[in-house]
Amino acid sequence: MKVKLSKKQLGIVIAVVILGVILIAGGVTCIVKDESPAAVLSDIFYNNDDEIVGKWQSSDKDALFAYEFYEDGTYKNYSFIGLNFTGNYEVKGNKLILMNPKLSKQIVYKIKISGDEMVLTKNEEDGEKLDEKQVSTYARVEHINLKNLNEYLNEKRNEKVQEEQNK
């Protein structure tokens, strides 16, 4: 028995088949990447490449860490203990991949930039998914102004003395 379809019916069948393939491929992508469908769509349609370029300082009250991202795909990381390093970065949708060739390390963050705020959620280190996600917030700055270790320790000691005096 042959079924004859009109052009309209054939078009609908083809559209349904294409939609089914897209949904199955999307589902497989979500499973493989261990991400929600919204995150996968965000990867496709949202790009943080241009927004990340510049200087970013941790926005906690201690301001202990900072990053500087350059247009050429390189970055510098600064810390209050003086352990600074450089490397390469890549932005893929909502993922920031930091590579440090000297240490042979790679860290993957989920990245969200809103205006002058950047939120990094550490997801992977050297290919290992992390059970406990570390979230850090950074503010875009004109100049990086980190405390050094000595300043940080003096500030903490002064806070402790102040607490003792207030008791």
C-alpha positions in Angstrom: 0.0 0.0 0.0 1.4 3.3 -1.1 0.6 6.5 0.7 0.7 9.6 -1.3 1.4 12.8 0.6 0.7 16.3 -0.6 3.5 18.9 -0.8 2.1 20.5 2.4 2.0 17.1 4.3 5.5 16.2 3.0 6.8 19.6 4.3 5.3 19.0 7.7 6.8 15.5 7.9 10.3 16.8 7.0 10.0 19.7 9.5 9.0 17.2 12.3 11.9 14.9 11.4 14.4 17.8 11.5 13.0 19.1 14.8 13.3 15.6 16.2 16.9 15.3 15.2 17.7 18.7 16.7 16.0 17.8 20.0 17.8 14.4 20.2 21.1 16.0 19.4 20.5 18.7 21.9 19.6 16.1 24.6 22.7 14.1 23.9 24.8 17.4 24.1 23.2 18.2 27.5 24.0 14.7 28.8 27.6 14.7 27.5 28.4 18.2 28.7 26.4 17.6 32.0 24.6 20.9 31.4 21.1 22.1 31.4 19.4 22.9 28.0 19.5 26.6 29.0 23.2 26.5 29.5 23.8 24.8 26.1 21.7 27.4 24.4 23.6 30.1 26.2 26.8 28.7 24.9 25.5 29.0 21.4 24.0 32.5 21.5 25.9 34.3 24.1 29.6 35.2 23.9 31.7 36.7 26.7 34.9 37.0 24.5 34.9 40.7 24.1 33.4 41.5 27.5 36.2 39.8 29.5 39.1 41.9 28.2 40.3 44.2 30.9 41.2 44.3 34.6 39.2 42.5 37.2 39.7 42.5 41.0 38.0 40.3 43.5 35.1 42.2 45.0 35.2 40.8 48.5 36.3 43.3 51.2 39.8 41.9 51.2 40.5 42.3 47.5 43.0 39.5 47.4 43.0 38.4 43.8 42.9 39.9 40.3 43.0 39.0 36.7 44.0 41.0 33.6 42.7 39.6 30.3 44.2 40.7 27.0 42.7 40.7 23.5 45.3 38.2 22.3 44.0 35.4 24.5 46.6 35.8 27.3 46.0 36.7 30.9 47.8 37.6 34.1 46.7 36.4 37.5 47.7 38.4 40.6 47.4 37.4 44.3 48.0 39.1 47.6 50.8 36.6 48.5 52.8 37.6 45.4 52.2 34.4 43.5 51.4 35.9 40.1 51.4 33.9 36.8 50.5 34.3 33.2 48.8 32.0 30.7 46.3 31.6 27.9 42.6 31.7 28.1 39.7 30.8 25.9 36.0 31.7 26.2 33.5 29.2 24.9 30.0 30.5 25.5 29.6 30.5 29.3 32.9 28.7 30.0 36.2 30.3 30.7 39.2 28.0 30.3 42.4 29.2 31.9 45.6 27.4 30.8 48.9 27.8 32.6 51.6 26.2 30.4 54.4 26.6 33.1 52.4 24.6 35.6 50.7 22.4 33.0 47.3 23.3 34.6 43.9 23.9 33.1 41.0 25.3 35.1 37.4 25.6 33.7 35.0 28.2 35.1 31.4 28.9 34.3 31.5 32.7 33.6 28.8 35.3 33.8 29.5 38.9 33.1 26.9 41.6 33.8 28.1 45.1 33.2 31.2 45.6 35.5 30.7 42.4 37.5 32.1 39.0 36.6 31.1 35.8 38.5 33.4 32.8 38.1 32.3 29.3 39.3 35.1 26.8 39.3 33.9 23.6 37.6 37.0 21.6 36.6 40.6 21.4 37.4 42.9 19.4 35.1 40.0 17.6 33.6 38.5 16.5 36.9 35.0 17.8 37.7 34.7 19.4 41.1 32.1 18.3 43.6 32.3 21.5 45.5 31.9 24.6 43.3 33.9 27.6 44.3 32.3 30.9 43.3 34.2 34.2 43.1 33.0 37.6 42.1 35.1 40.2 40.5 34.6 43.9 39.6 36.0 45.6 36.5 38.6 48.2 37.6 40.8 50.8 36.0 43.8 49.9 38.1 44.6 46.7 40.1 45.2 47.6 43.7 45.8 44.5 45.7 46.9 44.3 49.3 50.2 42.5 49.9 50.5 39.7 52.4 51.9 42.0 55.1 49.1 44.5 54.8 46.5 41.7 54.9 48.1 40.2 58.1 48.3 43.6 59.8 44.7 44.3 58.9 43.6 41.0 60.4 45.6 41.5 63.5 44.1 45.0 64.0 40.6 43.5 63.5 41.4 40.9 66.2 42.7 43.6 68.6 39.6 45.7 68.0 37.3 42.7 68.7 39.2 42.1 72.0 38.8 45.8 73.0 35.1 45.7 72.3 34.4 42.7 74.6 
